């Protein structure tokens, strides 16, 4: 699965169709049947991911 988030997700279906078309045109990707979706977190995806990584590494010591 490929999840598109951040500012790019603002482009919505237009971006999604373009990415899906590119993936289908590449034999090595098309055979994997990748699911491509837009993140429901939108612009918050990067900040939430970074904060989760910080907590995981520094607060949980992993």
N, C-alpha and C positions, 0 to 999 in steps of 0.2 A: 504494500500500500504506500502511496505517495500522498503526503498531506501538504497542501500549499497554504501557507499562513503569512502573517505579517502584512506589510503594505501591498504586496502583490495580490492578496486575496480580494482587495477592493475591485479588481478588474473582473471578478466574478466569472460568469459563464463564458465570457469572451476568452479569457485566459485559459480556462479549463478545456474548452474545445480545441484551442491551439496546441496545448500540451498533449492532449489525447491523440490528436492527429499526428503529431511528431512521434509519439511513442509507437503508434500503429505502423508508421512508415519505417521503423527500425526493426529488422527481423529479430535481432537478439533481444529486444525488449518486448516486441509484440507476442512472442511465444510464451512469455512469462505471465501474460494476462494481468498486468498491474492495474490495480484499482487506484484511480486518481481522484482526490476529493479536495474541497476547500475546507480549511480549518474553521470551526465554529468560534474560535478565539479571536480571529481576525488580527488586528494590530497588537493585541496583547500576547500573542503566542511567544514571541521572542523574550519578552520580559518575564513571563511566567516560567518558561523553560530555563532561563538563566537563574532565576531565584530557586527553582527546584534543584538544579545542579549544585548551586552554592550550598543549600541545606544538606543535600546528600553527601557532599564531600567534606564540608567543614563542621557541620553540626552532628552528623551521624558518624563521621570519621571513616567513610568508606571510599 
